[in-house]
Amino acid sequence: MFQIEVTIVDLLIKGFITGIVVSAPMGPVGILCVQRTLNKGRWYGFATGLGASCSDIIYALLTGYGMSFIFDFINANILYLQLLGSVMLLAFGIYTYRSNPVQSIRPVSGNKGTYLHNLITAFLVTLSNPLIIFLFIGLFARFAFVLPGIPVGEQLAGYLAIFLGALIWWFGITYFINKVRSRFNLKGIWLINRIIGVVVIVASALGFVFTLLGASLY
């Protein structure tokens, strides 16, 4: 039977990548983060990303907790689930590439508000989109993130890595936008989204191939 051994380092790396992939697409919260960075300042944008990350980790925990009830099924069908996860990520990459994030732009209030207010509003916007669970399912299946026998401490470390990966993405994107704010325009948002889509498409295709090659060794 095709089996996968997961170490704490594997969980940390996979969690970190998951956090970045979930946060990177320029959806409503991504656009909101960009707008607030440009109009209010970098740290208001980062507070927006922090709020989104808090919501994302809730959905990650819900996804992992739900999948934990079918450990036996996951363990017996890990190869097929990884292939399915790659297909789901490929579809997500294509959707990201073809979508137009500019359509999500909304007028920004002239009142900066507090950092906490910006965090909470982003948290609620992200929480209002439960479809993100399907992205987590695809990523968890692709990375074999939820498997039986993983100690609770290591599982928590993996979820913490998801949160940190998301935070690093928001920290990086707000830093970049703040540095190029005088030259950043709508085309820049569109270009970032396309690059992200291409990266996800290539990564999912490679994951599909590597899963098949790995299976052939058993």
C-alpha positions as CSV (number, residue, x, y, z in Angstrom):
1,M,0.0,0.0,0.0
2,F,1.2,3.5,-0.8
3,Q,2.1,5.2,2.5
4,I,3.7,8.5,3.5
5,E,5.8,9.2,6.5
6,V,5.3,12.7,7.8
7,T,8.0,14.4,10.1
8,I,7.7,17.6,12.0
9,V,9.8,19.3,9.4
10,D,7.5,18.1,6.7
11,L,4.5,19.5,8.5
12,L,6.2,22.9,9.1
13,I,7.2,23.2,5.4
14,K,3.8,22.1,4.1
15,G,2.0,24.3,6.6
16,F,4.1,27.3,5.6
17,I,3.4,26.7,1.9
18,T,-0.3,26.2,2.6
19,G,-0.5,29.5,4.4
20,I,1.1,31.3,1.5
21,V,-1.1,29.6,-1.2
22,V,-4.3,30.4,0.7
23,S,-3.4,34.0,1.2
24,A,-1.8,34.9,-2.1
25,P,-4.7,35.1,-4.6
26,M,-6.0,38.7,-5.0
27,G,-9.6,38.0,-3.8
28,P,-11.7,40.6,-1.9
29,V,-9.4,40.6,1.1
30,G,-6.3,40.8,-1.0
31,I,-7.7,43.8,-2.8
32,L,-8.8,45.3,0.5
33,C,-5.2,44.8,1.8
34,V,-3.7,46.5,-1.2
35,Q,-6.2,49.4,-1.1
36,R,-5.6,50.0,2.6
37,T,-1.9,49.9,2.2
38,L,-2.0,52.5,-0.6
39,N,-4.6,54.8,1.1
40,K,-4.0,54.4,4.8
41,G,-0.5,53.0,5.1
42,R,1.5,49.8,5.2
43,W,0.6,48.7,8.8
44,Y,-3.2,49.2,8.1
45,G,-2.7,46.8,5.2
46,F,-0.8,44.4,7.4
47,A,-3.6,44.6,10.1
48,T,-6.0,43.6,7.3
49,G,-3.9,40.6,6.4
50,L,-3.6,39.6,10.0
51,G,-7.4,39.6,10.3
52,A,-7.6,37.4,7.2
53,S,-5.0,35.0,8.6
54,C,-7.0,34.6,11.8
55,S,-10.0,33.7,9.8
56,D,-8.0,31.3,7.6
57,I,-6.6,29.4,10.6
58,I,-10.2,28.8,11.9
59,Y,-11.1,27.3,8.5
60,A,-7.9,25.3,8.5
61,L,-8.7,23.8,11.9
62,L,-12.3,23.0,10.9
63,T,-11.0,21.3,7.8
64,G,-8.4,19.3,9.6
65,Y,-10.8,18.4,12.4
66,G,-13.4,17.2,9.9
67,M,-10.9,15.1,7.9
68,S,-9.6,13.5,11.2
69,F,-12.9,11.6,11.4
70,I,-12.0,9.7,8.2
71,F,-8.4,8.8,9.0
72,D,-8.8,5.2,7.9
73,F,-10.2,6.2,4.6
74,I,-7.5,8.8,4.1
75,N,-4.8,6.3,4.9
76,A,-6.2,3.7,2.6
77,N,-6.7,6.1,-0.4
78,I,-3.8,8.6,0.1
79,L,-2.6,8.2,-3.4
80,Y,-6.0,9.0,-5.0
81,L,-6.5,11.8,-2.5
82,Q,-3.2,13.4,-3.4
83,L,-4.0,13.2,-7.1
84,L,-7.5,14.7,-6.4
85,G,-5.8,17.4,-4.4
86,S,-3.5,18.2,-7.3
87,V,-6.5,18.4,-9.6
88,M,-8.4,20.8,-7.2
89,L,-5.3,23.0,-7.0
90,L,-4.9,23.0,-10.8
91,A,-8.5,24.2,-11.1
92,F,-7.9,26.8,-8.4
93,G,-4.8,28.0,-10.3
94,I,-6.7,28.3,-13.6
95,Y,-9.5,30.2,-11.9
96,T,-7.0,32.6,-10.2
97,Y,-5.2,33.1,-13.5
98,R,-8.4,33.9,-15.4
99,S,-10.1,36.0,-12.7
100,N,-10.0,39.8,-12.8
101,P,-9.3,41.0,-9.2
102,V,-9.9,44.6,-10.3
103,Q,-13.6,43.9,-10.2
104,S,-13.4,43.5,-6.4
105,I,-12.2,47.0,-5.9
106,R,-14.5,49.1,-3.7
107,P,-14.3,52.7,-2.5
108,V,-12.2,53.0,0.7
109,S,-13.4,55.1,3.6
110,G,-11.4,58.3,4.2
111,N,-11.4,57.4,7.9
112,K,-8.4,55.2,8.7
113,G,-10.0,53.8,11.8
114,T,-7.9,51.8,14.3
115,Y,-5.7,48.8,13.5
116,L,-8.1,46.6,15.5
117,H,-11.0,47.9,13.3
118,N,-9.1,47.1,10.1
119,L,-8.2,43.6,11.5
120,I,-11.8,42.8,12.5
121,T,-13.4,43.9,9.2
122,A,-10.9,41.8,7.3
123,F,-11.5,38.8,9.6
124,L,-15.3,39.1,9.0
125,V,-14.9,39.5,5.2
126,T,-12.7,36.3,5.1
127,L,-15.0,34.4,7.5
128,S,-17.9,35.1,5.2
129,N,-16.4,33.0,2.5
130,P,-16.7,29.3,3.6
131,L,-15.7,28.1,0.1
132,I,-12.1,28.5,1.3
133,I,-12.6,25.1,3.0
134,F,-12.5,23.4,-0.4
135,L,-9.1,25.0,-1.0
136,F,-7.9,23.7,2.4
137,I,-9.2,20.2,1.5
138,G,-7.3,20.3,-1.7
139,L,-4.1,21.4,0.0
140,F,-4.4,19.0,2.9
141,A,-5.0,16.1,0.5
142,R,-2.1,17.2,-1.8
143,F,0.3,17.5,1.1
144,A,-1.1,14.6,3.2
145,F,-1.3,17.1,6.0
146,V,-3.9,15.1,8.0
147,L,-2.8,11.6,8.7
148,P,-3.2,9.2,11.6
149,G,-0.5,8.8,14.2
150,I,0.7,12.4,14.1
151,P,1.2,13.7,17.7
152,V,-1.0,16.5,18.7
153,G,1.9,18.8,19.4
154,E,3.2,18.3,15.8
155,Q,-0.2,18.9,14.4
156,L,-0.5,22.2,16.3
157,A,3.0,23.1,15.0
158,G,1.8,22.5,11.4
159,Y,-1.3,24.8,11.9
160,L,1.0,27.4,13.4
161,A,3.2,27.2,10.3
162,I,0.0,27.9,8.2
163,F,-0.6,31.0,10.2
164,L,3.0,32.1,10.0
165,G,3.1,31.5,6.2
166,A,0.0,33.7,5.8
167,L,1.5,36.4,7.9
168,I,4.8,36.4,6.0
169,W,2.9,36.7,2.8
170,W,0.9,39.7,4.0
171,F,4.1,41.3,5.5
172,G,5.9,40.8,2.2
173,I,3.1,42.1,-0.1
174,T,2.4,45.2,2.0
175,Y,6.1,45.9,2.1
176,F,6.3,45.6,-1.7
177,I,3.3,47.7,-2.4
178,N,4.4,50.4,0.0
179,K,7.8,50.6,-1.7
180,V,6.3,50.9,-5.2
181,R,3.2,52.9,-4.3
182,S,4.0,55.7,-6.7
183,R,4.1,53.2,-9.6
184,F,1.5,50.7,-8.5
185,N,-1.7,50.6,-10.5
186,L,-4.6,48.3,-11.4
187,K,-2.4,46.5,-14.0
188,G,0.0,45.6,-11.1
189,I,-2.9,43.9,-9.2
190,W,-3.9,42.0,-12.3
191,L,-0.3,41.0,-13.0
192,I,0.3,39.7,-9.4
193,N,-2.8,37.6,-9.7
194,R,-1.7,36.1,-13.0
195,I,1.7,35.3,-11.6
196,I,0.1,33.6,-8.6
197,G,-2.2,31.6,-10.9
198,V,0.7,30.4,-13.0
199,V,2.7,29.3,-10.0
200,V,-0.2,27.3,-8.6
201,I,-0.9,25.7,-11.9
202,V,2.8,24.6,-12.3
203,A,3.1,23.4,-8.7
204,S,-0.1,21.4,-8.9
205,A,1.0,19.8,-12.2
206,L,4.4,18.9,-10.8
207,G,2.7,17.5,-7.7
208,F,0.4,15.3,-9.9
209,V,3.5,13.9,-11.7
210,F,5.6,13.4,-8.6
211,T,2.7,11.6,-6.9
212,L,2.5,9.2,-9.8
213,L,6.2,8.7,-9.9
214,G,6.3,8.1,-6.2
215,A,3.5,5.5,-6.4
216,S,5.4,3.6,-9.1
217,L,8.2,3.0,-6.6
218,Y,6.0,0.8,-4.4
